[in-house]
Amino acid sequence: MTSDASLLLLHAAATCALVGLIWTIQIVHYPLLDGVGADDFDAYHRRHTTAITWVVGPLMLTELGAAVLLLSAAPAGVAPALLWSGLALVALLWAITAFVSVPLHQRLGSGFEAAVHRRLVQTNWFRTAGWTVRGALALAMLLQYGQNLLRPPVASGGP
């Protein structure tokens, strides 16, 4: 397997894992936070933020690194627009995480507040949509790369 193919597969794997994770968080986990109960919420939230960091952190770092490497050594046949769009979305997702999601979790770390919880669920839809689009872009990159491999070589002129 070529290094281009390996990098594209690593990139797609990290991104698709994040797509599945964000949908699980959005549809299952975040909505259930309001049912934990006031007495148990602080400990539950602390355990959640600690545990999820060990899952999300390596995936986000891998996705970011792969997206940067893909731009620096663009695989043959992959449209630059896909590479740039993918990296731009990574930057946007990191910004939303750092400047919206993390501060909301920090506020919830002081105790459950229904309004803060609602805001977390609502704003997380942006990350859910962003990672879903990233997943589609990562798969499109793989598809373009594969199609390029299947193209017959162009004959150079001459007898």
C-alpha positions as a Markdown table, in Angstrom:
| # | Residue | x | y | z |
|---|---|---|---|---|
| 1 | Met | 0.0 | 0.0 | 0.0 |
| 2 | Thr | 1.4 | 3.4 | -0.9 |
| 3 | Ser | 1.9 | 6.1 | 1.7 |
| 4 | Asp | -0.8 | 8.2 | 0.0 |
| 5 | Ala | -3.3 | 5.4 | 0.4 |
| 6 | Ser | -2.2 | 4.8 | 4.0 |
| 7 | Leu | -2.6 | 8.5 | 4.9 |
| 8 | Leu | -6.0 | 8.7 | 3.2 |
| 9 | Leu | -7.2 | 5.6 | 5.1 |
| 10 | Leu | -5.9 | 6.9 | 8.4 |
| 11 | His | -7.5 | 10.3 | 7.7 |
| 12 | Ala | -10.8 | 8.6 | 6.8 |
| 13 | Ala | -10.7 | 6.3 | 9.8 |
| 14 | Ala | -10.2 | 9.1 | 12.3 |
| 15 | Thr | -12.8 | 11.3 | 10.7 |
| 16 | Cys | -15.4 | 8.5 | 10.4 |
| 17 | Ala | -14.8 | 7.5 | 14.0 |
| 18 | Leu | -15.4 | 11.1 | 15.0 |
| 19 | Val | -18.6 | 11.1 | 12.9 |
| 20 | Gly | -19.9 | 8.1 | 14.8 |
| 21 | Leu | -18.9 | 9.5 | 18.1 |
| 22 | Ile | -20.4 | 12.9 | 17.6 |
| 23 | Trp | -23.7 | 11.4 | 16.6 |
| 24 | Thr | -23.7 | 9.2 | 19.6 |
| 25 | Ile | -22.9 | 12.2 | 21.9 |
| 26 | Gln | -25.6 | 14.3 | 20.2 |
| 27 | Ile | -28.4 | 11.8 | 20.0 |
| 28 | Val | -27.8 | 9.7 | 23.1 |
| 29 | His | -25.3 | 11.1 | 25.6 |
| 30 | Tyr | -26.0 | 14.9 | 25.8 |
| 31 | Pro | -29.8 | 14.6 | 25.9 |
| 32 | Leu | -29.4 | 12.1 | 28.9 |
| 33 | Leu | -27.4 | 14.6 | 31.0 |
| 34 | Asp | -30.6 | 16.2 | 32.3 |
| 35 | Gly | -31.7 | 12.9 | 33.8 |
| 36 | Val | -28.6 | 12.2 | 36.0 |
| 37 | Gly | -30.0 | 14.1 | 39.0 |
| 38 | Ala | -28.5 | 16.9 | 41.0 |
| 39 | Asp | -26.8 | 14.7 | 43.6 |
| 40 | Asp | -24.9 | 12.7 | 41.1 |
| 41 | Phe | -24.4 | 15.2 | 38.3 |
| 42 | Asp | -21.0 | 16.7 | 39.3 |
| 43 | Ala | -19.3 | 13.3 | 39.6 |
| 44 | Tyr | -21.0 | 12.0 | 36.5 |
| 45 | His | -20.0 | 15.0 | 34.5 |
| 46 | Arg | -16.4 | 14.9 | 35.7 |
| 47 | Arg | -16.2 | 11.3 | 34.8 |
| 48 | His | -17.6 | 12.0 | 31.3 |
| 49 | Thr | -15.3 | 14.9 | 30.5 |
| 50 | Thr | -12.2 | 12.9 | 31.7 |
| 51 | Ala | -13.2 | 9.7 | 29.8 |
| 52 | Ile | -14.3 | 11.3 | 26.6 |
| 53 | Thr | -11.0 | 13.3 | 26.4 |
| 54 | Trp | -9.1 | 10.0 | 26.1 |
| 55 | Val | -11.4 | 9.0 | 23.2 |
| 56 | Val | -11.8 | 12.3 | 21.4 |
| 57 | Gly | -8.3 | 13.7 | 21.9 |
| 58 | Pro | -6.3 | 11.2 | 19.9 |
| 59 | Leu | -8.9 | 11.0 | 17.2 |
| 60 | Met | -9.0 | 14.8 | 16.8 |
| 61 | Leu | -5.2 | 15.1 | 16.8 |
| 62 | Thr | -4.9 | 12.2 | 14.2 |
| 63 | Glu | -7.5 | 13.9 | 12.0 |
| 64 | Leu | -5.8 | 17.3 | 12.2 |
| 65 | Gly | -2.4 | 15.8 | 11.5 |
| 66 | Ala | -3.6 | 13.8 | 8.6 |
| 67 | Ala | -5.5 | 16.7 | 7.1 |
| 68 | Val | -2.4 | 18.9 | 7.2 |
| 69 | Leu | -0.2 | 16.1 | 5.8 |
| 70 | Leu | -2.7 | 15.6 | 3.0 |
| 71 | Leu | -2.4 | 19.2 | 2.0 |
| 72 | Ser | 1.4 | 19.2 | 2.1 |
| 73 | Ala | 1.6 | 16.0 | -0.1 |
| 74 | Ala | -1.6 | 16.0 | -2.0 |
| 75 | Pro | -2.4 | 12.5 | -3.3 |
| 76 | Ala | -2.7 | 12.1 | -7.0 |
| 77 | Gly | -6.3 | 12.6 | -8.2 |
| 78 | Val | -7.7 | 14.2 | -5.1 |
| 79 | Ala | -9.1 | 17.6 | -5.8 |
| 80 | Pro | -7.3 | 20.4 | -3.8 |
| 81 | Ala | -10.8 | 21.8 | -3.0 |
| 82 | Leu | -11.6 | 18.7 | -1.0 |
| 83 | Leu | -8.3 | 18.9 | 0.9 |
| 84 | Trp | -8.7 | 22.6 | 1.7 |
| 85 | Ser | -12.4 | 22.3 | 2.6 |
| 86 | Gly | -11.5 | 19.4 | 4.9 |
| 87 | Leu | -8.8 | 21.3 | 6.7 |
| 88 | Ala | -11.0 | 24.4 | 7.0 |
| 89 | Leu | -13.7 | 22.3 | 8.6 |
| 90 | Val | -11.2 | 20.8 | 11.0 |
| 91 | Ala | -10.2 | 24.3 | 12.0 |
| 92 | Leu | -13.8 | 25.3 | 12.5 |
| 93 | Leu | -14.6 | 22.2 | 14.5 |
| 94 | Trp | -11.6 | 22.8 | 16.8 |
| 95 | Ala | -12.7 | 26.4 | 17.3 |
| 96 | Ile | -16.3 | 25.4 | 18.1 |
| 97 | Thr | -15.0 | 22.8 | 20.5 |
| 98 | Ala | -12.5 | 25.2 | 22.2 |
| 99 | Phe | -14.7 | 28.3 | 22.3 |
| 100 | Val | -18.2 | 26.9 | 22.7 |
| 101 | Ser | -18.3 | 23.3 | 23.9 |
| 102 | Val | -15.5 | 23.4 | 26.4 |
| 103 | Pro | -16.7 | 26.6 | 28.2 |
| 104 | Leu | -20.2 | 25.1 | 28.4 |
| 105 | His | -18.8 | 21.9 | 29.9 |
| 106 | Gln | -16.8 | 24.0 | 32.3 |
| 107 | Arg | -20.0 | 25.8 | 33.4 |
| 108 | Leu | -21.8 | 22.4 | 33.8 |
| 109 | Gly | -18.8 | 21.3 | 35.9 |
| 110 | Ser | -20.1 | 23.7 | 38.6 |
| 111 | Gly | -23.4 | 22.0 | 38.6 |
| 112 | Phe | -26.3 | 21.2 | 36.3 |
| 113 | Glu | -28.0 | 24.2 | 34.7 |
| 114 | Ala | -30.9 | 23.5 | 32.3 |
| 115 | Ala | -30.2 | 26.5 | 30.2 |
| 116 | Val | -26.5 | 25.7 | 29.8 |
| 117 | His | -27.4 | 22.1 | 29.0 |
| 118 | Arg | -29.9 | 23.2 | 26.3 |
| 119 | Arg | -27.2 | 25.4 | 24.8 |
| 120 | Leu | -24.7 | 22.6 | 24.8 |
| 121 | Val | -27.2 | 20.3 | 22.9 |
| 122 | Gln | -28.2 | 23.0 | 20.5 |
| 123 | Thr | -24.6 | 24.2 | 19.7 |
| 124 | Asn | -23.4 | 20.7 | 19.3 |
| 125 | Trp | -25.5 | 20.3 | 16.2 |
| 126 | Phe | -22.9 | 22.5 | 14.5 |
| 127 | Arg | -20.2 | 20.0 | 15.4 |
| 128 | Thr | -22.4 | 17.1 | 14.4 |
| 129 | Ala | -23.1 | 18.7 | 11.0 |
| 130 | Gly | -19.4 | 19.7 | 10.5 |
| 131 | Trp | -18.1 | 16.2 | 11.3 |
| 132 | Thr | -20.7 | 14.6 | 9.1 |
| 133 | Val | -19.6 | 16.8 | 6.2 |
| 134 | Arg | -16.0 | 15.9 | 7.0 |
| 135 | Gly | -16.8 | 12.3 | 6.8 |
| 136 | Ala | -18.3 | 12.7 | 3.4 |
| 137 | Leu | -15.2 | 14.7 | 2.3 |
| 138 | Ala | -12.9 | 12.0 | 3.6 |
| 139 | Leu | -14.8 | 9.3 | 1.7 |
| 140 | Ala | -14.9 | 11.5 | -1.4 |
| 141 | Met | -11.1 | 11.8 | -1.2 |
| 142 | Leu | -10.7 | 8.0 | -1.0 |
| 143 | Leu | -13.1 | 7.6 | -3.9 |
| 144 | Gln | -11.2 | 10.2 | -6.1 |
| 145 | Tyr | -7.9 | 8.6 | -5.2 |
| 146 | Gly | -9.2 | 5.1 | -6.1 |
| 147 | Gln | -10.6 | 6.3 | -9.4 |
| 148 | Asn | -7.3 | 7.9 | -10.2 |
| 149 | Leu | -5.6 | 4.5 | -9.6 |
| 150 | Leu | -8.0 | 2.8 | -12.0 |
| 151 | Arg | -7.5 | 5.3 | -14.9 |
| 152 | Pro | -5.4 | 3.9 | -17.7 |
| 153 | Pro | -2.1 | 5.7 | -18.1 |
| 154 | Val | -2.0 | 8.4 | -20.7 |
| 155 | Ala | 0.1 | 7.4 | -23.6 |
| 156 | Ser | 2.9 | 9.7 | -24.5 |
| 157 | Gly | 3.2 | 10.7 | -28.1 |
| 158 | Gly | 5.6 | 9.1 | -30.5 |
| 159 | Pro | 5.9 | 5.9 | -32.4 |
